Amino acid sequence: MERSKKFLALALSSALIAGPAGFEMASAATTNSNSNSGGSAIQSSQSQSNDAVSQTTASSTDKELLTTVDDAYTAMREVRAARLAIFDGNTDMATKMTKDATAKMQAAEKAESQWGVPSKAGTKGVTYLPFDSSIALGESFTVTPENQKAVGKANQQMAKGNAKAAAKTLKDNDIDVSISAALVPAKSSLTHLQDASKLIKSGNYYEANLALKGVEDSVVIDQWGLDNLPQQAGNAAKASANASGSTQMQQKSQQSGKSASKG
């Protein structure tokens, strides 16, 4: 997707715009100050009739599909708030937001070994952290009497927060489904944030804004089918632990059955 190369700096998603009170109104003006603008982070092409599937919540709660990193998500919100604060001339708030963003990105970087993935649209050899994701139906999808039941079932599953089950329901009924995610490289983002902090402290606000913009510009959007989702070590470990626990429960059940038959 071409737009993944120039991910909008203004609105990583509709939720990201909602930073600290008082900054939202300045977002449009900031667009003219070294930032890109556009629509929502991940747009779905489906009709209102199946919006529970096509407009899934930002940062999917289903951890076995693709786990997003909350600390990275929060860091990106703080970066946006810091830039808006600089635009407003509120240097104290810019200092605070940049400091908060740095702390959150440092926490996110520590989770890189668990949740980091390579990016198709980003730099090769660099690990990225997914921080915002959604499920989308194929662009040519339309609701028909044949697939309406499956869509209805998937809607109910999504409403309960079970994205994985909803995706499987759609896939089993030959309905094309893809997962999109916004990704950020934590290491280079931290460098930009540390530079921004120093520049704000020294009064170089224009340059600080550019450093913060560097964090936003490093964000990419990747899209995968359900069969080729990137592997995350944390999910693999969780799946292994669940499988082990299930096996132990079966063994205990079998032993209990044998003991009862002997009695």
C-alpha positions in Angstrom: 0.0 0.0 0.0 1.5 3.3 -1.2 0.3 5.3 1.7 2.1 3.2 4.2 5.3 4.8 3.0 4.1 8.2 4.1 2.0 7.5 7.2 0.1 10.6 8.3 1.7 12.4 11.1 -1.4 14.2 12.2 -3.7 11.3 13.0 -2.2 7.9 13.7 -5.8 6.9 14.5 -8.9 8.7 15.6 -8.0 7.7 19.2 -4.5 9.1 19.0 -5.8 12.6 18.4 -7.4 12.6 21.8 -4.3 13.8 23.7 -4.3 16.2 26.8 -7.2 18.6 26.9 -6.7 21.8 24.9 -4.4 20.3 22.3 -7.0 18.9 19.9 -8.0 22.2 18.4 -4.4 22.9 17.3 -4.0 19.8 15.3 -5.2 21.3 12.0 -2.8 24.1 12.3 0.1 21.8 13.0 -0.5 20.1 9.7 1.1 23.2 8.0 4.2 22.9 10.2 6.2 20.0 8.9 3.6 17.3 9.3 1.6 15.1 6.9 -2.2 14.9 7.1 -4.9 12.4 6.1 -7.8 10.4 7.3 -7.9 7.6 9.9 -4.9 5.4 10.4 -6.5 2.3 9.0 -9.5 2.7 6.8 -12.0 0.0 6.1 -13.8 -0.1 2.8 -16.9 -1.9 4.0 -20.5 -0.7 4.3 -22.2 0.4 7.5 -24.1 -2.9 7.6 -21.1 -4.8 8.9 -19.3 -2.1 10.8 -18.7 -4.1 13.9 -16.3 -6.2 11.8 -14.9 -3.5 9.5 -14.4 -0.8 12.1 -12.8 -2.9 14.9 -11.5 -1.1 17.9 -8.0 0.4 17.8 -5.5 -1.9 19.5 -7.3 -5.2 19.2 -7.9 -6.9 22.6 -7.4 -10.3 21.1 -3.8 -11.2 22.0 -3.5 -14.3 19.8 -4.1 -12.4 16.5 -1.5 -9.6 16.8 -0.5 -8.1 20.1 -0.2 -4.3 20.2 2.1 -2.5 22.7 0.2 -0.1 24.9 3.3 1.8 26.0 4.2 2.5 22.3 0.6 3.7 21.7 0.7 6.1 24.6 4.2 7.3 23.6 2.9 8.2 20.2 0.0 10.2 21.7 2.5 12.1 23.9 4.7 12.9 20.9 1.7 14.4 19.2 0.8 16.4 22.3 4.4 17.7 22.6 4.4 18.9 19.0 1.0 20.7 19.6 2.4 22.2 22.8 5.4 23.6 20.9 3.1 25.0 18.2 1.0 26.7 21.0 4.2 28.1 22.7 3.5 26.0 25.8 7.1 25.0 26.4 6.5 23.6 29.9 3.9 21.2 28.5 6.1 20.3 25.6 8.9 19.4 28.1 6.5 17.2 30.1 5.0 15.5 27.1 8.4 14.7 25.6 9.6 13.4 28.9 6.5 11.2 29.3 6.8 10.0 25.7 10.5 9.0 26.3 9.5 7.0 29.4 6.8 5.2 27.6 9.0 4.4 24.6 11.7 3.1 26.9 9.1 0.8 28.5 8.0 -0.3 25.0 11.5 -1.0 23.9 11.9 -3.5 26.8 8.9 -5.4 25.3 10.6 -5.6 21.9 11.8 -9.1 22.4 8.3 -10.3 23.1 6.2 -8.3 20.7 8.5 -6.9 18.1 8.1 -7.9 14.4 9.9 -7.1 11.1 8.1 -4.7 8.8 7.3 -5.2 5.1 7.0 -1.4 4.5 9.8 -0.4 6.9 13.5 -0.7 7.0 14.9 -4.2 6.7 16.7 -5.6 9.7 14.9 -3.2 12.1 12.4 -4.4 14.7 9.1 -2.6 14.9 6.4 -2.6 17.6 2.8 -2.8 16.6 0.8 -0.2 18.5 -2.5 0.1 16.7 -4.3 -2.6 14.7 -7.6 -3.4 13.0 -9.4 -6.1 11.0 -10.7 -5.3 7.5 -12.7 -7.1 4.9 -11.7 -7.3 1.3 -12.4 -4.2 -0.8 -14.8 -6.1 -3.1 -16.8 -7.5 -0.2 -20.6 -7.0 -0.2 -23.2 -8.5 2.1 -25.2 -11.2 0.4 -27.9 -13.6 1.7 -25.3 -16.3 1.5 -22.7 -14.6 3.7 -25.0 -12.5 5.9 -25.2 -15.1 8.6 -21.5 -15.4 8.9 -21.1 -11.6 9.0 -23.7 -11.5 11.7 -21.9 -14.1 13.8 -18.6 -12.3 13.3 -20.3 -9.0 14.4 -21.3 -10.7 17.7 -17.9 -12.1 18.3 -16.3 -8.7 17.7 -18.8 -7.1 20.1 -17.5 -9.5 22.7 -13.9 -8.6 21.9 -13.0 -11.9 20.3 -11.3 -10.7 17.2 -9.6 -14.1 16.5 -12.9 -16.0 16.5 -14.5 -13.3 14.2 -11.7 -13.5 11.8 -11.9 -17.3 11.7 -15.6 -17.2 11.1 -15.2 -15.0 8.1 -12.3 -17.0 6.8 -14.2 -20.3 7.1 -16.9 -18.7 4.9 -14.5 -17.7 2.2 -14.7 -14.0 3.2 -11.4 -12.3 2.6 -10.0 -10.8 5.8 -6.8 -8.9 6.5 -5.0 -7.5 9.5 -3.5 -4.0 9.4 -1.2 -2.5 12.0 0.7 0.7 12.6 4.3 0.0 13.7 7.0 2.1 15.2 10.8 1.4 15.6 11.4 1.9 19.3 15.2 2.3 19.2 15.4 5.1 16.6 12.3 6.7 18.2 14.1 7.0 21.5 17.0 8.7 19.8 14.6 11.3 18.3 12.9 11.8 21.7 16.2 12.3 23.5 17.3 14.8 20.9 14.0 16.6 21.2 14.4 16.9 25.0 17.8 18.4 24.7 16.6 20.9 22.0 13.6 22.0 24.0 15.8 22.5 27.1 18.2 24.7 25.0 15.3 26.7 23.5 15.6 25.3 20.0 11.9 24.6 19.5 11.8 24.5 15.8 14.5 21.8 15.7 12.8 20.0 18.6 9.6 19.8 16.6 11.5 18.3 13.7 13.0 15.7 16.1 9.5 14.8 17.3 8.3 14.7 13.7 11.0 12.1 13.1 9.3 9.8 15.5 6.0 10.1 13.6 7.6 9.8 10.2 9.2 6.5 11.2 5.7 4.9 11.6 4.7 2.5 8.9 1.5 0.5 8.2 1.7 -3.2 7.3 -1.1 -5.5 6.2 -1.2 -9.3 6.4 -3.6 -12.1 5.6 -4.6 -14.4 8.4 -2.3 -17.0 7.1 0.9 -14.9 7.1 0.7 -12.9 10.3 4.1 -12.1 11.8 5.2 -14.3 14.6 5.6 -12.7 18.0 7.7 -14.4 20.6 5.3 -13.5 23.4 2.3 -15.1 21.7 4.4 -18.2 20.8 5.4 -18.6 24.4 1.8 -18.2 25.5 0.5 -20.7 23.0 3.2 -23.2 24.2 2.2 -22.7 27.8 -1.5 -23.1 27.1 -0.7 -26.3 25.2 1.4 -27.6 28.0 -1.3 -26.8 30.5 -4.0 -28.5 28.4 -1.8 -31.7 28.2 -1.3 -31.7 32.0 -5.0 -31.3 32.6 -5.8 -34.2 30.2 -3.2 -36.4 32.0 -4.7 -35.6 35.4 -8.2 -36.4 34.1 -7.0 -39.7 32.7 -5.3 -40.6 36.0 -8.4 -39.6 38.0 -10.5 -41.8 35.7 -8.2 -44.8 36.3 -8.2 -44.3 40.0 -12.0 -44.2 40.0 -12.3 -47.4 38.0 -10.0 -49.2 40.4 -12.1 -48.1 43.4 
